[in-house]
Amino acid sequence: MLQGKTVLLGVTGGIAAYKAAALASALVKQHCQVEVVMTEHATKFVTPLTFEQLTGRRTMVDTFDRNFSHQVEHIALAQRTDLVLIAPATANVCAKLAHGLADDMLTTTVLACKCPKLIAPAMNTNMYENPVTQDNLDILRRYGWEVIAPASGRLACGAVGAGKMPEPEDLLQHVLRVLACPHDLEGKHVLVTAGPTQESLDPVRYLTNHSTGKMGYAIARMAMLRGAQVTLVTGPTAIAPPPFVDVVPVVSAQDMFEAVAAHSESADMIFKAAAVADYTPIGYSDDKVKKKDGDLSIPLKRTTDILQYLGQHRRPGQVICGFSMETRDMLENSRAKLEKKNVDMICANNLKVAGAGFGTDTNVITLITRDGIEELPLLSKEEAASRILSAALLFLTLS
Protein backbone atom coordinates (compact mmCIF):
# COMPACT_ATOMS: atom_id res chain seq x y z
CA MET A 1 0.00 0.00 0.00
CA LEU A 2 3.06 2.27 0.23
CA GLN A 3 4.40 1.77 -3.29
CA GLY A 4 6.32 4.87 -4.38
CA LYS A 5 6.40 6.40 -0.88
CA THR A 6 9.52 7.32 1.08
CA VAL A 7 9.57 7.18 4.87
CA LEU A 8 12.39 8.68 6.89
CA LEU A 9 12.73 6.44 9.94
CA GLY A 10 14.61 8.22 12.71
CA VAL A 11 16.10 5.94 15.37
CA THR A 12 17.42 7.41 18.61
CA GLY A 13 19.39 6.03 21.53
CA GLY A 14 16.99 3.95 23.59
CA ILE A 15 16.66 0.24 24.25
CA ALA A 16 13.52 0.20 22.07
CA ALA A 17 15.76 0.81 19.05
CA TYR A 18 15.72 -2.95 18.47
CA LYS A 19 11.99 -2.70 17.64
CA ALA A 20 12.79 -0.17 14.93
CA ALA A 21 14.43 -2.94 12.92
CA ALA A 22 11.17 -4.87 12.80
CA LEU A 23 9.36 -1.65 11.86
CA ALA A 24 11.77 -1.02 8.99
CA SER A 25 11.16 -4.56 7.74
CA ALA A 26 7.38 -4.11 7.96
CA LEU A 27 7.57 -0.88 5.94
CA VAL A 28 9.68 -2.55 3.26
CA LYS A 29 7.09 -5.34 2.99
CA GLN A 30 4.57 -2.61 2.13
CA HIS A 31 6.86 -1.70 -0.83
CA CYS A 32 7.97 1.50 0.88
CA GLN A 33 11.42 3.05 0.43
CA VAL A 34 12.81 3.42 3.94
CA GLU A 35 15.59 5.88 4.70
CA VAL A 36 17.00 5.26 8.17
CA VAL A 37 18.75 8.07 10.03
CA MET A 38 20.27 7.16 13.39
CA THR A 39 21.71 9.20 16.18
CA GLU A 40 25.19 8.26 17.37
CA HIS A 41 23.73 6.91 20.61
CA ALA A 42 21.29 4.69 18.67
CA THR A 43 24.22 2.86 17.07
CA LYS A 44 25.19 1.62 20.53
CA PHE A 45 21.96 -0.45 20.61
CA VAL A 46 21.57 -1.51 16.96
CA THR A 47 24.19 -1.30 14.23
CA PRO A 48 23.60 0.68 11.02
CA LEU A 49 24.37 -2.50 9.09
CA THR A 50 21.20 -4.11 10.47
CA PHE A 51 19.02 -1.45 8.87
CA GLU A 52 21.04 -1.47 5.66
CA GLN A 53 20.40 -5.20 5.27
CA LEU A 54 16.67 -4.73 5.91
CA THR A 55 16.11 -1.69 3.69
CA GLY A 56 18.73 -2.03 0.98
CA ARG A 57 19.62 1.63 1.61
CA ARG A 58 22.61 3.25 3.29
CA THR A 59 21.90 4.19 6.90
CA MET A 60 22.88 7.76 7.73
CA VAL A 61 24.46 8.78 11.03
CA ASP A 62 27.17 11.38 10.45
CA THR A 63 26.25 14.79 9.05
CA PHE A 64 29.80 15.15 7.73
CA ASP A 65 30.05 11.73 6.12
CA ARG A 66 31.83 12.23 2.75
CA ASN A 67 30.65 8.92 1.28
CA PHE A 68 27.72 10.25 -0.74
CA SER A 69 27.00 11.94 -4.07
CA HIS A 70 27.71 15.62 -4.61
CA GLN A 71 24.67 17.18 -2.95
CA VAL A 72 23.69 18.46 0.46
CA GLU A 73 22.58 15.08 1.76
CA HIS A 74 20.19 16.05 4.54
CA ILE A 75 18.43 18.60 2.29
CA ALA A 76 18.13 16.12 -0.58
CA LEU A 77 16.67 13.50 1.77
CA ALA A 78 14.24 15.99 3.27
CA GLN A 79 12.95 16.92 -0.18
CA ARG A 80 12.16 13.35 -1.23
CA THR A 81 10.63 12.24 2.08
CA ASP A 82 6.84 11.72 2.24
CA LEU A 83 6.69 11.05 5.99
CA VAL A 84 8.97 11.33 9.01
CA LEU A 85 8.61 8.75 11.79
CA ILE A 86 10.94 8.88 14.78
CA ALA A 87 10.71 5.66 16.75
CA PRO A 88 11.92 5.39 19.39
CA ALA A 89 12.25 9.05 20.35
CA THR A 90 14.22 9.80 23.49
CA ALA A 91 13.40 12.69 25.81
CA ASN A 92 16.54 14.42 24.57
CA VAL A 93 15.53 14.27 20.90
CA CYS A 94 11.97 15.35 21.73
CA ALA A 95 13.40 18.39 23.47
CA LYS A 96 15.74 19.25 20.60
CA LEU A 97 13.04 18.94 17.95
CA ALA A 98 10.59 21.01 20.01
CA HIS A 99 13.06 23.88 20.15
CA GLY A 100 14.56 23.66 16.67
CA LEU A 101 17.99 22.43 17.69
CA ALA A 102 19.85 20.72 14.85
CA ASP A 103 23.18 19.31 15.99
CA ASP A 104 23.25 15.91 14.26
CA MET A 105 22.15 14.26 11.01
CA LEU A 106 18.69 13.33 12.29
CA THR A 107 17.64 16.67 13.76
CA THR A 108 19.20 18.61 10.87
CA THR A 109 17.33 16.54 8.28
CA VAL A 110 14.01 16.63 10.12
CA LEU A 111 14.22 20.40 10.53
CA ALA A 112 14.34 20.65 6.72
CA CYS A 113 11.33 18.34 6.17
CA LYS A 114 7.95 19.86 5.27
CA CYS A 115 6.08 16.54 5.11
CA PRO A 116 3.86 15.01 7.85
CA LYS A 117 5.79 14.00 10.97
CA LEU A 118 5.11 11.30 13.57
CA ILE A 119 7.03 10.75 16.78
CA ALA A 120 6.87 7.83 19.22
CA PRO A 121 8.33 8.81 22.62
CA ALA A 122 9.91 5.88 24.47
CA MET A 123 11.63 6.35 27.81
CA ASN A 124 11.47 5.78 31.56
CA THR A 125 8.02 6.52 33.01
CA ASN A 126 9.26 9.35 35.23
CA MET A 127 11.07 10.95 32.30
CA TYR A 128 7.96 10.68 30.14
CA GLU A 129 5.66 12.10 32.81
CA ASN A 130 8.06 14.93 33.70
CA PRO A 131 6.32 18.26 32.99
CA VAL A 132 9.25 19.39 30.86
CA THR A 133 8.87 16.38 28.56
CA GLN A 134 5.09 16.87 28.38
CA ASP A 135 5.59 20.54 27.54
CA ASN A 136 7.98 19.59 24.76
CA LEU A 137 5.48 17.11 23.33
CA ASP A 138 2.77 19.78 23.45
CA ILE A 139 5.08 22.12 21.52
CA LEU A 140 5.62 19.43 18.89
CA ARG A 141 1.85 18.98 18.55
CA ARG A 142 1.48 22.73 18.12
CA TYR A 143 3.98 22.59 15.27
CA GLY A 144 1.98 19.86 13.54
CA TRP A 145 3.65 16.70 14.81
CA GLU A 146 1.48 13.69 15.62
CA VAL A 147 2.66 12.31 18.95
CA ILE A 148 2.00 8.57 19.22
CA ALA A 149 1.23 7.73 22.83
CA PRO A 150 3.57 5.17 24.38
CA ALA A 151 2.30 1.84 25.63
CA SER A 152 2.22 0.98 29.32
CA GLY A 153 3.86 -1.98 31.02
CA ARG A 154 7.15 -3.12 32.49
CA LEU A 155 10.05 -1.14 31.05
CA ALA A 156 13.61 -2.30 30.50
CA CYS A 157 14.71 -0.29 33.54
CA GLY A 158 12.30 -2.27 35.72
CA ALA A 159 9.76 0.51 36.18
CA VAL A 160 6.11 -0.15 35.43
CA GLY A 161 4.08 2.52 33.65
CA ALA A 162 3.83 4.51 30.43
CA GLY A 163 6.94 4.78 28.26
CA LYS A 164 7.12 1.62 26.14
CA MET A 165 7.41 2.09 22.40
CA PRO A 166 4.31 0.68 20.67
CA GLU A 167 4.75 -2.53 18.73
CA PRO A 168 6.01 -2.21 15.14
CA GLU A 169 2.65 -3.32 13.71
CA ASP A 170 0.88 -0.53 15.60
CA LEU A 171 3.36 2.04 14.29
CA LEU A 172 2.91 0.68 10.77
CA GLN A 173 -0.82 1.38 11.04
CA HIS A 174 -0.04 5.02 11.85
CA VAL A 175 2.07 5.26 8.70
CA LEU A 176 -0.61 3.61 6.57
CA ARG A 177 -3.24 6.02 7.88
CA VAL A 178 -1.16 8.96 6.67
CA LEU A 179 0.25 7.63 3.40
CA ALA A 180 -1.68 4.63 2.08
CA CYS A 181 -4.53 6.45 0.31
CA PRO A 182 -5.51 9.93 -0.85
CA HIS A 183 -7.61 11.57 1.87
CA ASP A 184 -10.65 12.25 -0.30
CA LEU A 185 -12.96 11.57 2.67
CA GLU A 186 -11.22 14.05 4.97
CA GLY A 187 -13.77 15.82 7.17
CA LYS A 188 -16.51 13.27 6.48
CA HIS A 189 -18.24 11.08 9.06
CA VAL A 190 -18.79 7.52 7.82
CA LEU A 191 -21.09 5.12 9.69
CA VAL A 192 -20.66 1.40 8.96
CA THR A 193 -22.52 -1.61 10.31
CA ALA A 194 -20.96 -5.06 10.21
CA GLY A 195 -21.29 -8.63 11.38
CA PRO A 196 -24.24 -10.72 12.52
CA THR A 197 -26.73 -10.16 15.31
CA GLN A 198 -27.64 -12.69 17.98
CA GLU A 199 -31.28 -13.11 19.01
CA SER A 200 -31.44 -14.88 22.37
CA LEU A 201 -33.87 -17.73 23.06
CA ASP A 202 -32.64 -18.47 26.57
CA PRO A 203 -29.37 -18.11 28.52
CA VAL A 204 -27.81 -20.84 26.35
CA ARG A 205 -29.12 -20.46 22.80
CA TYR A 206 -29.57 -17.74 20.20
CA LEU A 207 -30.52 -17.34 16.55
CA THR A 208 -27.86 -15.90 14.25
CA ASN A 209 -26.39 -16.17 10.71
CA HIS A 210 -23.08 -16.92 9.00
CA SER A 211 -21.81 -13.34 8.68
CA THR A 212 -18.21 -12.83 9.80
CA GLY A 213 -18.15 -9.02 9.48
CA LYS A 214 -15.24 -8.99 7.01
CA MET A 215 -16.97 -6.82 4.38
CA GLY A 216 -18.12 -4.17 6.84
CA TYR A 217 -14.75 -4.13 8.58
CA ALA A 218 -13.02 -3.66 5.21
CA ILE A 219 -15.26 -0.68 4.42
CA ALA A 220 -14.54 0.85 7.84
CA ARG A 221 -10.78 0.40 7.40
CA MET A 222 -10.64 1.79 3.87
CA ALA A 223 -12.80 4.78 4.85
CA MET A 224 -10.39 5.46 7.73
CA LEU A 225 -7.39 5.23 5.39
CA ARG A 226 -9.08 7.73 3.08
CA GLY A 227 -9.31 10.25 5.92
CA ALA A 228 -12.85 9.80 7.24
CA GLN A 229 -13.98 9.80 10.84
CA VAL A 230 -15.45 6.31 11.08
CA THR A 231 -18.00 4.81 13.46
CA LEU A 232 -18.31 1.02 13.23
CA VAL A 233 -21.40 -0.55 14.77
CA THR A 234 -20.58 -4.24 14.92
CA GLY A 235 -22.26 -7.42 15.98
CA PRO A 236 -20.18 -10.20 17.57
CA THR A 237 -17.24 -11.20 15.34
CA ALA A 238 -13.94 -13.03 15.69
CA ILE A 239 -11.86 -10.40 13.85
CA ALA A 240 -9.98 -7.45 15.28
CA PRO A 241 -11.56 -4.07 14.52
CA PRO A 242 -9.58 -1.68 12.32
CA PRO A 243 -7.44 0.91 14.14
CA PHE A 244 -8.41 4.58 14.50
CA VAL A 245 -12.12 3.69 14.28
CA ASP A 246 -14.82 4.36 16.88
CA VAL A 247 -16.19 0.86 17.55
CA VAL A 248 -19.69 0.40 19.00
CA PRO A 249 -20.25 -3.28 19.90
CA VAL A 250 -23.82 -4.59 19.86
CA VAL A 251 -25.47 -8.00 20.13
CA SER A 252 -29.10 -8.03 19.03
CA ALA A 253 -30.93 -6.43 16.12
CA GLN A 254 -32.57 -4.01 18.56
CA ASP A 255 -29.16 -3.09 19.97
CA MET A 256 -27.93 -2.37 16.45
CA PHE A 257 -30.99 -0.28 15.61
CA GLU A 258 -30.53 1.87 18.71
CA ALA A 259 -26.80 2.37 18.05
CA VAL A 260 -27.38 3.27 14.39
CA ALA A 261 -30.19 5.66 15.27
CA ALA A 262 -27.92 7.38 17.79
CA HIS A 263 -25.10 7.94 15.27
CA SER A 264 -26.90 8.34 11.95
CA GLU A 265 -27.80 12.03 12.19
CA SER A 266 -24.15 13.15 12.11
CA ALA A 267 -23.11 10.69 9.37
CA ASP A 268 -22.39 11.93 5.84
CA MET A 269 -22.25 8.37 4.46
CA ILE A 270 -23.87 5.21 5.85
CA PHE A 271 -22.98 1.67 4.79
CA LYS A 272 -25.32 -1.01 6.12
CA ALA A 273 -23.15 -4.09 5.62
CA ALA A 274 -24.36 -5.97 8.72
CA ALA A 275 -26.44 -9.12 8.38
CA VAL A 276 -29.22 -8.13 10.77
CA ALA A 277 -31.77 -10.72 11.88
CA ASP A 278 -35.17 -10.18 10.28
CA TYR A 279 -36.88 -12.05 13.12
CA THR A 280 -36.37 -12.43 16.84
CA PRO A 281 -38.07 -14.73 19.37
CA ILE A 282 -41.30 -13.33 20.80
CA GLY A 283 -40.37 -14.47 24.28
CA TYR A 284 -37.14 -15.00 26.18
CA SER A 285 -36.86 -17.78 28.74
CA ASP A 286 -34.87 -16.98 31.87
CA ASP A 287 -34.12 -20.69 32.19
CA LYS A 288 -32.76 -23.07 29.61
CA VAL A 289 -35.54 -24.48 27.44
CA LYS A 290 -35.53 -28.20 28.08
CA LYS A 291 -35.70 -30.84 25.41
CA LYS A 292 -39.16 -32.38 24.93
CA ASP A 293 -40.66 -35.19 22.93
CA GLY A 294 -41.68 -34.04 19.48
CA ASP A 295 -40.82 -30.91 17.55
CA LEU A 296 -40.08 -27.54 19.12
CA SER A 297 -41.86 -24.46 17.78
CA ILE A 298 -40.28 -21.02 18.34
CA PRO A 299 -42.68 -18.10 17.78
CA LEU A 300 -40.92 -15.16 16.11
CA LYS A 301 -41.64 -11.49 15.47
CA ARG A 302 -40.19 -9.01 13.00
CA THR A 303 -37.25 -6.85 14.05
CA THR A 304 -37.03 -3.15 13.21
CA ASP A 305 -35.93 -2.62 9.61
CA ILE A 306 -32.84 -0.44 10.13
CA LEU A 307 -32.23 0.38 6.48
CA GLN A 308 -35.83 1.42 5.97
CA TYR A 309 -35.64 3.61 9.08
CA LEU A 310 -32.53 5.31 7.70
CA GLY A 311 -34.22 5.92 4.35
CA GLN A 312 -37.25 7.43 6.05
CA HIS A 313 -35.23 9.68 8.36
CA ARG A 314 -32.34 10.66 6.09
CA ARG A 315 -31.23 14.26 6.14
CA PRO A 316 -30.53 16.23 2.94
CA GLY A 317 -27.17 15.37 1.37
CA GLN A 318 -26.75 12.13 3.29
CA VAL A 319 -25.61 9.11 1.25
CA ILE A 320 -27.00 5.70 2.23
CA CYS A 321 -25.77 2.38 0.88
CA GLY A 322 -27.49 -0.92 1.64
CA PHE A 323 -26.37 -4.50 1.05
CA SER A 324 -28.29 -7.37 -0.47
CA MET A 325 -27.21 -11.00 -0.08
CA GLU A 326 -29.26 -13.20 -2.39
CA THR A 327 -29.32 -16.77 -3.66
CA ARG A 328 -31.61 -16.10 -6.66
CA ASP A 329 -33.19 -13.18 -8.55
CA MET A 330 -30.42 -10.92 -7.23
CA LEU A 331 -30.95 -7.96 -9.55
CA GLU A 332 -34.75 -7.91 -9.26
CA ASN A 333 -34.74 -8.24 -5.49
CA SER A 334 -32.00 -5.65 -5.06
CA ARG A 335 -33.65 -3.10 -7.35
CA ALA A 336 -36.86 -3.48 -5.36
CA LYS A 337 -34.89 -2.97 -2.14
CA LEU A 338 -33.29 0.20 -3.51
CA GLU A 339 -36.71 1.77 -4.14
CA LYS A 340 -38.50 0.45 -1.07
CA LYS A 341 -35.79 1.54 1.37
CA ASN A 342 -35.19 4.96 -0.28
CA VAL A 343 -31.41 4.57 -0.45
CA ASP A 344 -28.81 5.65 -3.03
CA MET A 345 -27.07 2.36 -3.73
CA ILE A 346 -27.37 -1.35 -3.09
CA CYS A 347 -24.30 -3.58 -3.04
CA ALA A 348 -25.63 -6.95 -4.15
CA ASN A 349 -23.97 -10.33 -4.25
CA ASN A 350 -25.04 -13.91 -4.79
CA LEU A 351 -24.09 -16.42 -2.13
CA LYS A 352 -23.84 -19.13 -4.78
CA VAL A 353 -21.16 -17.32 -6.82
CA ALA A 354 -17.62 -18.59 -6.20
CA GLY A 355 -15.58 -16.11 -4.17
CA ALA A 356 -18.60 -14.21 -2.83
CA GLY A 357 -20.53 -14.50 0.39
CA PHE A 358 -19.84 -15.03 4.05
CA GLY A 359 -16.43 -15.80 5.50
CA THR A 360 -14.39 -15.30 2.33
CA ASP A 361 -11.57 -12.78 1.83
CA THR A 362 -12.99 -11.91 -1.58
CA ASN A 363 -16.31 -10.72 -2.93
CA VAL A 364 -18.18 -10.34 -6.21
CA ILE A 365 -20.27 -7.18 -5.88
CA THR A 366 -22.81 -5.61 -8.20
CA LEU A 367 -23.44 -1.91 -7.53
CA ILE A 368 -27.06 -1.00 -8.19
CA THR A 369 -28.25 2.61 -8.38
CA ARG A 370 -31.19 4.34 -10.05
CA ASP A 371 -28.86 5.27 -12.91
CA GLY A 372 -27.68 1.77 -13.68
CA ILE A 373 -25.71 -1.33 -12.71
CA GLU A 374 -21.97 -1.84 -12.35
CA GLU A 375 -20.72 -5.40 -12.04
CA LEU A 376 -17.40 -5.58 -10.21
CA PRO A 377 -15.00 -8.48 -10.83
CA LEU A 378 -13.76 -10.84 -8.15
CA LEU A 379 -11.86 -8.58 -5.73
CA SER A 380 -10.42 -8.74 -2.26
CA LYS A 381 -12.86 -7.31 0.23
CA GLU A 382 -10.62 -4.28 0.76
CA GLU A 383 -10.47 -3.67 -2.99
CA ALA A 384 -14.25 -4.06 -3.19
CA ALA A 385 -14.60 -1.67 -0.25
CA SER A 386 -12.57 0.96 -2.09
CA ARG A 387 -14.77 0.66 -5.17
CA ILE A 388 -17.91 0.93 -3.03
CA LEU A 389 -16.58 4.03 -1.25
CA SER A 390 -15.65 5.68 -4.55
CA ALA A 391 -19.11 5.01 -5.98
CA ALA A 392 -20.76 6.44 -2.86
CA LEU A 393 -18.47 9.48 -2.95
CA LEU A 394 -19.91 10.41 -6.34
CA PHE A 395 -23.33 10.81 -4.70
CA LEU A 396 -21.77 12.98 -1.99
CA THR A 397 -20.09 15.31 -4.48
CA LEU A 398 -23.32 15.66 -6.47
CA SER A 399 -25.52 16.39 -3.46
Buried (B, 14 or more C-beta within 10 A) or exposed (E): BBEEBBBBBBBBBBBBBBBBBBBBBBBBEBEBBBBBBBBEBBBEBBBBEBBBEBBEBBBBBEBEEEEEEEEEBBEBBBEEBBBBBBBBBBBBBBBBBBEEBBEBBBBBBBBBBEBBBBBBBBBBBEBBEBEEBEEBBEBBEEEEBBBBEBBEEEBEEEBEBBBBBBBBEBBBBBBBBBBBBEBBBEEBBBBBBBBBBBBBBBEEBBBBBEBBBBBBBBBBBBBBBBBBBBBBBBBBBEEEBBBBBBBBBBBBBBBBBBBBBEBBEEBBBBBBBBBBBEBBBEEEBEEEEEEEEEEEEEEBEEBBBBBBBBBEEBEEEBBBBBBBBBEEEBBEBBBEBBEEBBBBBBBBBBEEBEBBBBEBEBBBBBBBBEEEEEEBEBBBBBBBBBBBBEBBBBBBEEE
